[in-house]
Amino acid sequence: MGIMITQHLLSLIFGVLGNAISFCVFLAPLPTFYRIYKKKSTESFQSLPYQVSLFSCMLWLYYALIKQDAFLLITINSFGCVVETLYITMFFTYATRDKRISAMKLFVSMNVALFSLIIVVTRFAVKDLELQVSVVGWICVAISVSVFAAPLTIVARVIKTKSVEFMPFTLSFFLTISAVMWFGYGLFLHDICITIPNVVGFVLGMVQMILYGIYRNSKESLDIEKKINSSEQQLRTIVVMSPLGVSEVHPVDVMVTESLDPLSVHHEDPSKFTKEEKEPSIEDGKCHVETTRRETV
């Protein structure tokens, strides 16, 4: 009996901590939606992550309600449903017409039709309550593993670009800690459906943090490389656009003594220049074109 009480207390502690951390994770997109509100535009943001998150919260809420002994799952997923619904509503408000239609189609097909289908099948086709809990639980496992596996695209991008610009450490850290807490909650509650997805979440979170540690200093070198490439591109543009057909590119430390309008050079009468004035002078192995303007009184 003492062991059961200890396990119950541990599951309660891990569940409360999981609620607190997941609460912060759900609020993480607030800066994104504040930006959308300020600019009155969704820009390049997509609704898919928030719709999938809402679908996952709805499934876990349904699972907790029929399981009847997972109150802490009910609290956090109820909060998640409210927050994600607000995010999606704001997206509908400020999205362009095409994006709004696409997002609404996704919402109806996944969060209305598919969720309703799952409820109908599990409630009416599966009569045994324990089997219902098991079926819904494994559906939740499948969805949660898919959600946890989604960051693999970001991991691949980090490895390819050697940049952690699109993988913030704070979010990866909190997702990993959240997975640990919910793993402990499921472990002491003896619920394998809660435990398995969070094992996957912990492993992927650790991979993200390890990659962040490896590539976090690469941003500086990438910025320098971008500046060099930008400078080279600018020099190439100067070579192409120069009206003088110059065969030599001078670096930044060039001193310009006189500014000539390129159009005036093309339209100037050649007879106004003497032979000496038009001839190039060769000095130190470089070709310089010297021009002087003849003044008439």
Secondary structure as a PSIPRED ss2 file (coil, helix, strand):
# PSIPRED VFORMAT (PSIPRED V4.0)

   1 M C   1.000  0.000  0.000
   2 G H   0.000  1.000  0.000
   3 I H   0.000  1.000  0.000
   4 M H   0.000  1.000  0.000
   5 I H   0.000  1.000  0.000
   6 T H   0.000  1.000  0.000
   7 Q H   0.000  1.000  0.000
   8 H H   0.000  1.000  0.000
   9 L H   0.000  1.000  0.000
  10 L H   0.000  1.000  0.000
  11 S H   0.000  1.000  0.000
  12 L H   0.000  1.000  0.000
  13 I H   0.000  1.000  0.000
  14 F H   0.000  1.000  0.000
  15 G H   0.000  1.000  0.000
  16 V H   0.000  1.000  0.000
  17 L H   0.000  1.000  0.000
  18 G H   0.000  1.000  0.000
  19 N H   0.000  1.000  0.000
  20 A H   0.000  1.000  0.000
  21 I H   0.000  1.000  0.000
  22 S H   0.000  1.000  0.000
  23 F H   0.000  1.000  0.000
  24 C H   0.000  1.000  0.000
  25 V H   0.000  1.000  0.000
  26 F H   0.000  1.000  0.000
  27 L H   0.000  1.000  0.000
  28 A C   1.000  0.000  0.000
  29 P C   1.000  0.000  0.000
  30 L H   0.000  1.000  0.000
  31 P H   0.000  1.000  0.000
  32 T H   0.000  1.000  0.000
  33 F H   0.000  1.000  0.000
  34 Y H   0.000  1.000  0.000
  35 R H   0.000  1.000  0.000
  36 I H   0.000  1.000  0.000
  37 Y H   0.000  1.000  0.000
  38 K H   0.000  1.000  0.000
  39 K H   0.000  1.000  0.000
  40 K C   1.000  0.000  0.000
  41 S C   1.000  0.000  0.000
  42 T C   1.000  0.000  0.000
  43 E C   1.000  0.000  0.000
  44 S C   1.000  0.000  0.000
  45 F C   1.000  0.000  0.000
  46 Q C   1.000  0.000  0.000
  47 S C   1.000  0.000  0.000
  48 L H   0.000  1.000  0.000
  49 P H   0.000  1.000  0.000
  50 Y H   0.000  1.000  0.000
  51 Q H   0.000  1.000  0.000
  52 V H   0.000  1.000  0.000
  53 S H   0.000  1.000  0.000
  54 L H   0.000  1.000  0.000
  55 F H   0.000  1.000  0.000
  56 S H   0.000  1.000  0.000
  57 C H   0.000  1.000  0.000
  58 M H   0.000  1.000  0.000
  59 L H   0.000  1.000  0.000
  60 W H   0.000  1.000  0.000
  61 L H   0.000  1.000  0.000
  62 Y H   0.000  1.000  0.000
  63 Y H   0.000  1.000  0.000
  64 A H   0.000  1.000  0.000
  65 L H   0.000  1.000  0.000
  66 I H   0.000  1.000  0.000
  67 K H   0.000  1.000  0.000
  68 Q C   1.000  0.000  0.000
  69 D C   1.000  0.000  0.000
  70 A C   1.000  0.000  0.000
  71 F H   0.000  1.000  0.000
  72 L H   0.000  1.000  0.000
  73 L H   0.000  1.000  0.000
  74 I H   0.000  1.000  0.000
  75 T H   0.000  1.000  0.000
  76 I H   0.000  1.000  0.000
  77 N H   0.000  1.000  0.000
  78 S H   0.000  1.000  0.000
  79 F H   0.000  1.000  0.000
  80 G H   0.000  1.000  0.000
  81 C H   0.000  1.000  0.000
  82 V H   0.000  1.000  0.000
  83 V H   0.000  1.000  0.000
  84 E H   0.000  1.000  0.000
  85 T H   0.000  1.000  0.000
  86 L H   0.000  1.000  0.000
  87 Y H   0.000  1.000  0.000
  88 I H   0.000  1.000  0.000
  89 T H   0.000  1.000  0.000
  90 M H   0.000  1.000  0.000
  91 F H   0.000  1.000  0.000
  92 F H   0.000  1.000  0.000
  93 T H   0.000  1.000  0.000
  94 Y H   0.000  1.000  0.000
  95 A C   1.000  0.000  0.000
  96 T C   1.000  0.000  0.000
  97 R H   0.000  1.000  0.000
  98 D H   0.000  1.000  0.000
  99 K H   0.000  1.000  0.000
 100 R H   0.000  1.000  0.000
 101 I H   0.000  1.000  0.000
 102 S H   0.000  1.000  0.000
 103 A H   0.000  1.000  0.000
 104 M H   0.000  1.000  0.000
 105 K H   0.000  1.000  0.000
 106 L H   0.000  1.000  0.000
 107 F H   0.000  1.000  0.000
 108 V H   0.000  1.000  0.000
 109 S H   0.000  1.000  0.000
 110 M H   0.000  1.000  0.000
 111 N H   0.000  1.000  0.000
 112 V H   0.000  1.000  0.000
 113 A H   0.000  1.000  0.000
 114 L H   0.000  1.000  0.000
 115 F H   0.000  1.000  0.000
 116 S H   0.000  1.000  0.000
 117 L H   0.000  1.000  0.000
 118 I H   0.000  1.000  0.000
 119 I H   0.000  1.000  0.000
 120 V H   0.000  1.000  0.000
 121 V H   0.000  1.000  0.000
 122 T H   0.000  1.000  0.000
 123 R H   0.000  1.000  0.000
 124 F H   0.000  1.000  0.000
 125 A H   0.000  1.000  0.000
 126 V C   1.000  0.000  0.000
 127 K C   1.000  0.000  0.000
 128 D C   1.000  0.000  0.000
 129 L H   0.000  1.000  0.000
 130 E H   0.000  1.000  0.000
 131 L H   0.000  1.000  0.000
 132 Q H   0.000  1.000  0.000
 133 V H   0.000  1.000  0.000
 134 S H   0.000  1.000  0.000
 135 V H   0.000  1.000  0.000
 136 V H   0.000  1.000  0.000
 137 G H   0.000  1.000  0.000
 138 W H   0.000  1.000  0.000
 139 I H   0.000  1.000  0.000
 140 C H   0.000  1.000  0.000
 141 V H   0.000  1.000  0.000
 142 A H   0.000  1.000  0.000
 143 I H   0.000  1.000  0.000
 144 S H   0.000  1.000  0.000
 145 V H   0.000  1.000  0.000
 146 S H   0.000  1.000  0.000
 147 V H   0.000  1.000  0.000
 148 F H   0.000  1.000  0.000
 149 A H   0.000  1.000  0.000
 150 A C   1.000  0.000  0.000
 151 P C   1.000  0.000  0.000
 152 L H   0.000  1.000  0.000
 153 T H   0.000  1.000  0.000
 154 I H   0.000  1.000  0.000
 155 V H   0.000  1.000  0.000
 156 A H   0.000  1.000  0.000
 157 R H   0.000  1.000  0.000
 158 V H   0.000  1.000  0.000
 159 I H   0.000  1.000  0.000
 160 K H   0.000  1.000  0.000
 161 T H   0.000  1.000  0.000
 162 K C   1.000  0.000  0.000
 163 S C   1.000  0.000  0.000
 164 V C   1.000  0.000  0.000
 165 E C   1.000  0.000  0.000
 166 F C   1.000  0.000  0.000
 167 M C   1.000  0.000  0.000
 168 P C   1.000  0.000  0.000
 169 F H   0.000  1.000  0.000
 170 T H   0.000  1.000  0.000
 171 L H   0.000  1.000  0.000
 172 S H   0.000  1.000  0.000
 173 F H   0.000  1.000  0.000
 174 F H   0.000  1.000  0.000
 175 L H   0.000  1.000  0.000
 176 T H   0.000  1.000  0.000
 177 I H   0.000  1.000  0.000
 178 S H   0.000  1.000  0.000
 179 A H   0.000  1.000  0.000
 180 V H   0.000  1.000  0.000
 181 M H   0.000  1.000  0.000
 182 W H   0.000  1.000  0.000
 183 F H   0.000  1.000  0.000
 184 G H   0.000  1.000  0.000
 185 Y H   0.000  1.000  0.000
 186 G H   0.000  1.000  0.000
 187 L H   0.000  1.000  0.000
 188 F H   0.000  1.000  0.000
 189 L C   1.000  0.000  0.000
 190 H C   1.000  0.000  0.000
 191 D C   1.000  0.000  0.000
 192 I H   0.000  1.000  0.000
 193 C H   0.000  1.000  0.000
 194 I H   0.000  1.000  0.000
 195 T H   0.000  1.000  0.000
 196 I H   0.000  1.000  0.000
 197 P H   0.000  1.000  0.000
 198 N H   0.000  1.000  0.000
 199 V H   0.000  1.000  0.000
 200 V H   0.000  1.000  0.000
 201 G H   0.000  1.000  0.000
 202 F H   0.000  1.000  0.000
 203 V H   0.000  1.000  0.000
 204 L H   0.000  1.000  0.000
 205 G H   0.000  1.000  0.000
 206 M H   0.000  1.000  0.000
 207 V H   0.000  1.000  0.000
 208 Q H   0.000  1.000  0.000
 209 M H   0.000  1.000  0.000
 210 I H   0.000  1.000  0.000
 211 L H   0.000  1.000  0.000
 212 Y H   0.000  1.000  0.000
 213 G H   0.000  1.000  0.000
 214 I H   0.000  1.000  0.000
 215 Y H   0.000  1.000  0.000
 216 R C   1.000  0.000  0.000
 217 N C   1.000  0.000  0.000
 218 S H   0.000  1.000  0.000
 219 K H   0.000  1.000  0.000
 220 E H   0.000  1.000  0.000
 221 S H   0.000  1.000  0.000
 222 L H   0.000  1.000  0.000
 223 D H   0.000  1.000  0.000
 224 I H   0.000  1.000  0.000
 225 E H   0.000  1.000  0.000
 226 K H   0.000  1.000  0.000
 227 K H   0.000  1.000  0.000
 228 I H   0.000  1.000  0.000
 229 N H   0.000  1.000  0.000
 230 S H   0.000  1.000  0.000
 231 S H   0.000  1.000  0.000
 232 E H   0.000  1.000  0.000
 233 Q H   0.000  1.000  0.000
 234 Q H   0.000  1.000  0.000
 235 L H   0.000  1.000  0.000
 236 R H   0.000  1.000  0.000
 237 T H   0.000  1.000  0.000
 238 I H   0.000  1.000  0.000
 239 V H   0.000  1.000  0.000
 240 V H   0.000  1.000  0.000
 241 M H   0.000  1.000  0.000
 242 S C   1.000  0.000  0.000
 243 P C   1.000  0.000  0.000
 244 L C   1.000  0.000  0.000
 245 G C   1.000  0.000  0.000
 246 V C   1.000  0.000  0.000
 247 S C   1.000  0.000  0.000
 248 E C   1.000  0.000  0.000
 249 V C   1.000  0.000  0.000
 250 H C   1.000  0.000  0.000
 251 P C   1.000  0.000  0.000
 252 V C   1.000  0.000  0.000
 253 D C   1.000  0.000  0.000
 254 V C   1.000  0.000  0.000
 255 M C   1.000  0.000  0.000
 256 V C   1.000  0.000  0.000
 257 T C   1.000  0.000  0.000
 258 E C   1.000  0.000  0.000
 259 S C   1.000  0.000  0.000
 260 L C   1.000  0.000  0.000
 261 D C   1.000  0.000  0.000
 262 P H   0.000  1.000  0.000
 263 L H   0.000  1.000  0.000
 264 S H   0.000  1.000  0.000
 265 V H   0.000  1.000  0.000
 266 H H   0.000  1.000  0.000
 267 H H   0.000  1.000  0.000
 268 E C   1.000  0.000  0.000
 269 D C   1.000  0.000  0.000
 270 P H   0.000  1.000  0.000
 271 S H   0.000  1.000  0.000
 272 K H   0.000  1.000  0.000
 273 F C   1.000  0.000  0.000
 274 T C   1.000  0.000  0.000
 275 K H   0.000  1.000  0.000
 276 E H   0.000  1.000  0.000
 277 E H   0.000  1.000  0.000
 278 K H   0.000  1.000  0.000
 279 E C   1.000  0.000  0.000
 280 P C   1.000  0.000  0.000
 281 S E   0.000  0.000  1.000
 282 I E   0.000  0.000  1.000
 283 E E   0.000  0.000  1.000
 284 D C   1.000  0.000  0.000
 285 G C   1.000  0.000  0.000
 286 K E   0.000  0.000  1.000
 287 C E   0.000  0.000  1.000
 288 H E   0.000  0.000  1.000
 289 V C   1.000  0.000  0.000
 290 E C   1.000  0.000  0.000
 291 T C   1.000  0.000  0.000
 292 T C   1.000  0.000  0.000
 293 R C   1.000  0.000  0.000
 294 R C   1.000  0.000  0.000
 295 E C   1.000  0.000  0.000
 296 T C   1.000  0.000  0.000
 297 V C   1.000  0.000  0.000
